[in-house]
Amino acid sequence: MALIYIDAAARQNPAYAAGAAVIKEEGSRLEFTFDLGVVDNHEAEWATLELALDEAVRHGINSVIIHTDSKIITDSFDKQYVKNKKYRPYFDRIRSATDDFDLFLISHTPRERNRSADRLAKKALYEYTRE
């Protein structure tokens, strides 16, 4: 079973976002960053979750516990409902993708316990936007 820590970082002026995932499984650690372009912070969290799951599948991982500080994502999966129509396509695609996993859980994780993904996302945002 893999533990996947995800986070996103966004800038407002100009609007731009990056995401990061840290996958820990049996003594190994994989780190990924995602250039998400112009999206709001909540959409960046959804996109990061989707991309992190893609990486898990690509690496043959079929049991995951997702750790995120995004209350919107954890609440959506707890209720099996997304209030904002903008995020519904992400929810539907992710929920469909979870059929490929033997175990799929999402845990709301306080920011202080998600520091590695937080730092990685902020660093990626800096790298993607500096010029």
Backbone as numpy.savetxt, mean C-alpha at the origin, in Angstrom:
# Nx Ny Nz CAx CAy CAz Cx Cy Cz
4.15 -17.13 5.48 3.31 -15.96 5.48 4.20 -14.72 5.48
3.79 -13.73 4.69 4.54 -12.49 4.58 3.82 -11.36 5.29
4.61 -10.50 5.89 4.10 -9.26 6.46 4.45 -8.17 5.45
3.45 -7.40 5.05 3.68 -6.33 4.08 3.29 -5.00 4.72
4.27 -4.13 4.82 4.06 -2.79 5.37 3.98 -1.82 4.20
2.90 -1.04 4.13 2.74 -0.10 3.03 2.50 1.31 3.56
2.91 2.28 2.75 2.60 3.67 3.06 2.76 4.48 1.78
2.15 5.65 1.78 2.26 6.58 0.66 2.58 7.95 1.20
3.18 8.75 0.34 3.50 10.14 0.69 3.06 11.01 -0.48
2.50 12.16 -0.17 2.02 13.05 -1.22 2.41 14.49 -0.93
2.62 15.22 -1.98 2.88 16.66 -1.89 1.70 17.39 -2.49
1.41 18.54 -1.97 0.28 19.31 -2.47 0.66 20.31 -3.57
1.82 20.90 -3.49 2.20 21.92 -4.47 3.55 21.62 -5.07
3.69 21.06 -6.22 2.58 20.52 -7.00 2.13 19.18 -6.45
0.94 18.78 -6.78 0.39 17.51 -6.31 1.17 16.36 -6.94
1.68 15.48 -6.12 2.44 14.33 -6.62 2.53 13.32 -5.48
2.60 12.04 -5.81 2.63 11.03 -4.76 3.57 9.88 -5.11
4.03 9.23 -4.05 4.86 8.03 -4.17 4.38 7.05 -3.10
4.61 5.78 -3.36 4.24 4.75 -2.40 5.41 3.83 -2.14
5.31 3.07 -1.06 6.37 2.13 -0.72 5.77 0.89 -0.05
6.45 -0.21 -0.26 6.06 -1.47 0.39 7.32 -2.16 0.88
7.23 -2.69 2.09 8.30 -3.50 2.66 7.69 -4.86 2.93
8.23 -5.88 2.28 7.72 -7.24 2.43 8.74 -8.05 3.22
8.27 -8.59 4.36 9.13 -9.42 5.21 8.57 -10.83 5.22
9.44 -11.78 4.88 9.02 -13.18 4.88 10.22 -14.07 5.17
10.09 -14.88 6.20 11.10 -15.88 6.55 12.53 -15.38 6.42
12.83 -14.30 7.11 14.20 -13.80 7.13 14.59 -12.97 5.93
13.73 -12.82 4.95 14.07 -11.98 3.81 13.26 -10.69 3.87
13.80 -9.69 3.21 13.16 -8.37 3.20 13.26 -7.81 1.79
12.11 -7.45 1.23 12.06 -6.83 -0.08 11.49 -5.42 0.09
12.05 -4.46 -0.63 11.56 -3.10 -0.58 11.21 -2.63 -1.98
10.08 -1.96 -2.10 9.62 -1.45 -3.38 9.13 -0.02 -3.21
9.38 0.80 -4.23 8.79 2.13 -4.26 8.01 2.26 -5.56
7.01 3.12 -5.52 6.12 3.28 -6.66 5.93 4.77 -6.96
6.18 5.15 -8.18 5.95 6.51 -8.65 4.47 6.57 -9.04
3.66 7.27 -8.26 2.22 7.25 -8.45 1.69 8.45 -9.23
2.55 9.41 -9.49 2.11 10.56 -10.27 1.19 11.49 -9.49
0.28 12.12 -10.21 -0.60 13.12 -9.61 -1.87 12.46 -9.10
-1.88 12.18 -7.81 -3.05 11.61 -7.12 -3.09 12.18 -5.71
-4.27 12.13 -5.09 -4.35 12.60 -3.70 -3.80 11.52 -2.76
-3.64 11.87 -1.50 -3.02 10.97 -0.54 -3.80 9.67 -0.37
-5.13 9.74 -0.32 -5.93 8.52 -0.14 -5.81 7.61 -1.36
-5.87 8.20 -2.54 -5.72 7.40 -3.75 -4.32 6.78 -3.80
-3.34 7.51 -3.32 -1.97 6.99 -3.27 -1.89 5.77 -2.36
-2.61 5.78 -1.25 -2.63 4.61 -0.35 -3.25 3.40 -1.05
-4.37 3.63 -1.74 -5.03 2.54 -2.48 -4.12 1.98 -3.57
-3.51 2.87 -4.34 -2.62 2.43 -5.42 -1.42 1.65 -4.86
-0.90 2.11 -3.74 0.24 1.42 -3.12 -0.15 0.01 -2.69
-1.31 -0.14 -2.09 -1.78 -1.48 -1.70 -1.89 -2.38 -2.91
-2.48 -1.88 -3.97 -2.64 -2.69 -5.18 -1.28 -3.10 -5.76
-0.36 -2.17 -5.84 0.97 -2.47 -6.39 1.76 -3.41 -5.47
1.61 -3.27 -4.17 2.30 -4.16 -3.23 1.80 -5.59 -3.40
0.50 -5.76 -3.59 -0.04 -7.10 -3.81 0.46 -7.68 -5.13
0.58 -6.84 -6.15 1.16 -7.30 -7.42 2.57 -7.83 -7.20
3.36 -7.11 -6.40 4.73 -7.56 -6.12 4.74 -8.86 -5.33
3.81 -9.00 -4.39 3.73 -10.25 -3.62 3.46 -11.42 -4.56
2.50 -11.26 -5.45 2.17 -12.32 -6.42 3.38 -12.61 -7.29
4.02 -11.55 -7.76 5.20 -11.71 -8.63 6.32 -12.50 -7.94
6.39 -12.40 -6.62 7.42 -13.11 -5.85 6.91 -14.42 -5.26
5.77 -14.89 -5.70 5.27 -16.19 -5.28 4.72 -16.23 -3.86
4.34 -15.12 -3.33 3.81 -15.05 -1.96 2.30 -15.21 -2.02
1.76 -16.14 -1.22 0.32 -16.39 -1.28 -0.40 -16.24 0.06
0.30 -15.84 1.09 -0.31 -15.55 2.39 0.26 -14.25 2.91
-0.62 -13.25 3.15 -0.13 -11.93 3.54 -0.95 -11.32 4.66
-0.25 -10.57 5.47 -0.89 -9.65 6.42 -0.37 -8.27 6.04
-1.30 -7.41 5.65 -0.96 -6.05 5.24 -1.01 -5.16 6.47
0.03 -4.36 6.66 0.07 -3.36 7.73 0.03 -1.98 7.08
-0.97 -1.21 7.44 -1.12 0.14 6.89 -1.63 1.09 7.97
-1.24 2.34 7.85 -1.78 3.34 8.78 -2.99 4.05 8.17
-3.46 3.56 7.02 -4.62 4.15 6.36 -5.92 3.59 6.94
-6.60 4.42 7.69 -7.87 4.02 8.29 -8.94 3.79 7.21
-8.87 4.55 6.14 -9.84 4.37 5.04 -9.75 2.97 4.46
-8.54 2.49 4.25 -8.37 1.15 3.68 -8.83 0.08 4.65
-8.38 0.16 5.89 -8.77 -0.89 6.85 -10.27 -0.88 7.10
-10.86 0.30 7.22 -12.31 0.38 7.42 -13.07 -0.18 6.21
-12.59 0.11 5.03 -13.26 -0.37 3.82 -13.28 -1.90 3.77
-12.18 -2.53 4.14 -12.16 -3.99 4.12 -12.95 -4.58 5.28
-12.95 -3.90 6.42 -13.76 -4.37 7.54 -15.24 -4.34 7.19
-15.68 -3.28 6.53 -17.09 -3.10 6.19 -17.46 -3.67 4.83
-16.44 -4.03 4.04 -16.65 -4.48 2.66 -17.44 -3.44 1.85
-17.06 -2.18 2.06 -17.76 -1.08 1.43 -16.83 0.12 1.31
-16.91 0.81 0.17 -16.14 2.03 -0.02 -17.11 3.17 -0.26
-17.07 4.17 0.60 -18.00 5.29 0.51 -17.70 6.18 -0.70
-16.44 6.51 -0.92 -16.05 7.41 -2.00 -15.93 6.62 -3.31
-16.72 7.01 -4.29 -16.75 6.31 -5.59 -15.40 6.34 -6.30
-14.59 7.32 -6.00 -13.27 7.44 -6.62 -12.38 6.23 -6.28
-12.56 5.69 -5.08 -11.70 4.58 -4.63 -12.32 3.21 -4.87
-13.57 3.17 -5.28 -14.28 1.90 -5.50 -13.56 0.98 -6.49
-13.05 1.50 -7.63 -12.33 0.60 -8.56 -11.11 -0.06 -7.91
-10.38 0.69 -7.08 -9.24 0.08 -6.38 -9.73 -1.04 -5.47
-10.75 -0.77 -4.68 -11.29 -1.76 -3.76 -11.73 -3.01 -4.52
-12.45 -2.84 -5.60 -12.94 -3.99 -6.38 -11.80 -4.81 -6.96
-10.80 -4.14 -7.52 -9.66 -4.87 -8.10 -8.87 -5.60 -7.01
-8.65 -4.93 -5.89 -7.88 -5.54 -4.80 -8.64 -6.72 -4.21
-9.92 -6.53 -3.97 -10.73 -7.62 -3.42 -10.72 -8.82 -4.35
-10.80 -8.58 -5.65 -10.73 -9.67 -6.63 -9.36 -10.36 -6.59
-8.31 -9.56 -6.47 -6.94 -10.12 -6.42 -6.71 -10.97 -5.18
-7.44 -10.68 -4.10 -7.23 -11.45 -2.86 -7.68 -12.90 -3.02
-8.46 -13.20 -4.04 -8.85 -14.59 -4.30 -7.64 -15.47 -4.60
-6.55 -14.85 -5.05 -5.33 -15.58 -5.37 -4.49 -15.91 -4.14
-4.91 -15.40 -2.98 -4.15 -15.61 -1.76 -4.84 -16.64 -0.86
-4.03 -17.48 -0.21 -4.56 -18.43 0.77 -5.00 -17.69 2.03
-4.29 -16.62 2.35 -4.60 -15.80 3.52 -4.38 -14.34 3.15
-5.36 -13.50 3.46 -5.25 -12.07 3.20 -5.91 -11.34 4.36
-5.10 -10.62 5.13 -5.60 -9.84 6.26 -5.03 -8.43 6.16
-5.82 -7.47 6.63 -5.34 -6.09 6.70 -5.43 -5.63 8.14
-4.34 -5.05 8.61 -4.27 -4.58 9.98 -3.96 -3.09 10.01
-4.78 -2.34 10.78 -4.46 -0.93 10.97 -3.26 -0.87 11.92
-2.20 -0.26 11.45 -0.95 -0.21 12.18 -0.59 1.25 12.43
-0.37 1.63 13.68 0.01 3.02 13.95 1.27 3.41 13.19
1.34 4.67 12.83 2.46 5.19 12.03 3.82 4.83 12.65
3.91 4.87 13.97 5.21 4.58 14.60 5.64 3.13 14.43
4.71 2.23 14.13 5.07 0.82 13.88 5.19 0.53 12.38
5.06 1.58 11.57 5.13 1.44 10.12 6.21 2.36 9.55
7.21 2.61 10.35 8.24 3.60 10.00 9.05 3.24 8.77
9.34 1.97 8.56 10.19 1.62 7.41 9.48 1.96 6.10
8.21 1.67 5.99 7.46 2.01 4.77 7.27 3.52 4.67
7.03 4.17 5.79 6.85 5.62 5.81 8.11 6.32 5.31
9.25 5.95 5.84 10.52 6.56 5.42 10.81 6.29 3.94
10.56 5.07 3.52 10.81 4.69 2.12 9.91 5.49 1.18
8.65 5.67 1.53 7.72 6.44 0.69 8.15 7.91 0.61
8.54 8.48 1.73 8.98 9.89 1.74 10.26 10.07 0.94
11.18 9.12 1.07 12.42 9.19 0.31 12.13 9.06 -1.19
11.23 8.15 -1.55 10.87 7.98 -2.95 10.21 9.25 -3.51
9.33 9.85 -2.73 8.68 11.08 -3.16 9.71 12.16 -3.44
10.68 12.27 -2.56 11.76 13.25 -2.75 12.53 12.95 -4.04
12.87 11.69 -4.24 13.63 11.29 -5.43 12.84 11.52 -6.72
11.56 11.19 -6.70 10.74 11.32 -7.90 10.44 12.78 -8.25
10.50 13.68 -7.26 10.10 15.06 -7.52 11.25 16.05 -7.54
12.43 15.65 -7.21 13.54 16.62 -7.21 14.03 16.86 -8.63
14.34 18.07 -8.88 14.87 18.43 -10.20 15.65 19.69 -10.12
